[in-house]
Amino acid sequence: MNIIDPKIEQYAIEKSTTPTLCGEVEEHTRATQRLHHMMVGKLEASVLGMLIKSMKAKRVLEFGTFTGYSALAMAEFLPEDGEIITVDMNKETTELARSFWDKTPVAGKIKALNGSGAEVLESLANEKFDLIFVDADKRGYMNYFIKGLEMLNDGGAVVIDNVLWSGKVVEGFIADQEEDRQTAHIKEFNDYVASRADLFKTYLPIRDGIYVVLKNA
Ligand SMILES: C[S@@+](CC[C@H](N)C(=O)[O-])C[C@H]1O[C@@H](n2cnc3c(N)ncnc32)[C@H](O)[C@@H]1O
């Protein structure tokens, strides 16, 4: 469901800086993938770009590559010596993503890892990042968040996608809503982040809800 009226969203997109390299991946994904709505889209990509530019981020870690839209958008917004490591358990979509990235001048900034997010998170535990974007595995949100915070440079951010869960986290927003397990997980996660008085956080009702959380801001 649309949280923002599509006309308003389109207007906001037209007035924002958005990625220029994602046309092909977006078109192809829309035409061939049933779950094409999983792509972050132009407005969320612009928010990620705003964060990358304003914090002068160089290293990004992403959970949830899918067909490569958000990784490509972030690579475009990173500086020449920037790097994004993106993780997904689906080899097929990662290969598709690589085929789009390879046609762009920013392909060298993107490293894709295949595997379970939780395992890759463990394997990268000693590395540092400026931005960690979590867009996979809703049940694992708490784990990615807590461990991700430890892997952030000071002033870095964790960004978590889909925290509105189509608005289901707000009681009565959707008629006759029956709370499912996923909704309960996301509500619990949102409550936990909100309770962390030591962190600066902004809950943006853009697309499906984006939680932006800064470390030691
Ligand atoms: C919402 S999509 C990511 C969309 C992507 N960020 C974009 O903008 O196109 C979520 C992806 O997470 C992957 N995924 C789900 N659970 C996972 C897990 N436990 N570990 C790694 N990847 C996972 C899925 O295969 C899927 O491609």
PDBQT file of the ligand as one rigid body, heavy atoms in Angstrom, charges set to zero:
ROOT
HETATM    1  C1  LIG A 301      13.773  -5.901   0.103  1.00  0.00    +0.000 C 
HETATM    2  S1  LIG A 301      14.891  -6.851  -0.824  1.00  0.00    +0.000 S 
HETATM    3  C2  LIG A 301      16.260  -5.753  -1.006  1.00  0.00    +0.000 C 
HETATM    4  C3  LIG A 301      15.976  -4.635  -2.011  1.00  0.00    +0.000 C 
HETATM    5  C4  LIG A 301      17.197  -3.847  -2.437  1.00  0.00    +0.000 C 
HETATM    6  N1  LIG A 301      17.787  -3.154  -1.313  1.00  0.00    +0.000 N 
HETATM    7  C5  LIG A 301      16.823  -2.879  -3.536  1.00  0.00    +0.000 C 
HETATM    8  O1  LIG A 301      16.701  -1.678  -3.323  1.00  0.00    +0.000 OA
HETATM    9  O2  LIG A 301      16.604  -3.351  -4.680  1.00  0.00    +0.000 OA
HETATM   10  C6  LIG A 301      15.412  -8.027   0.346  1.00  0.00    +0.000 C 
HETATM   11  C7  LIG A 301      16.499  -9.002  -0.089  1.00  0.00    +0.000 C 
HETATM   12  O3  LIG A 301      16.987  -9.626   1.104  1.00  0.00    +0.000 OA
HETATM   13  C8  LIG A 301      17.359 -10.951   0.816  1.00  0.00    +0.000 C 
HETATM   14  N2  LIG A 301      17.334 -11.700   2.091  1.00  0.00    +0.000 N 
HETATM   15  C9  LIG A 301      16.234 -12.046   2.829  1.00  0.00    +0.000 A 
HETATM   16  N3  LIG A 301      16.595 -12.672   3.949  1.00  0.00    +0.000 NA
HETATM   17  C10 LIG A 301      17.951 -12.719   3.950  1.00  0.00    +0.000 A 
HETATM   18  C11 LIG A 301      18.930 -13.221   4.853  1.00  0.00    +0.000 A 
HETATM   19  N4  LIG A 301      18.590 -13.815   5.993  1.00  0.00    +0.000 N 
HETATM   20  N5  LIG A 301      20.239 -13.086   4.522  1.00  0.00    +0.000 NA
HETATM   21  C12 LIG A 301      20.617 -12.491   3.365  1.00  0.00    +0.000 A 
HETATM   22  N6  LIG A 301      19.733 -11.982   2.476  1.00  0.00    +0.000 NA
HETATM   23  C13 LIG A 301      18.426 -12.095   2.763  1.00  0.00    +0.000 A 
HETATM   24  C14 LIG A 301      16.359 -11.421  -0.226  1.00  0.00    +0.000 C 
HETATM   25  O4  LIG A 301      16.930 -12.451  -1.008  1.00  0.00    +0.000 OA
HETATM   26  C15 LIG A 301      16.071 -10.133  -1.006  1.00  0.00    +0.000 C 
HETATM   27  O5  LIG A 301      16.831 -10.087  -2.195  1.00  0.00    +0.000 OA
ENDROOT
TORSDOF 0
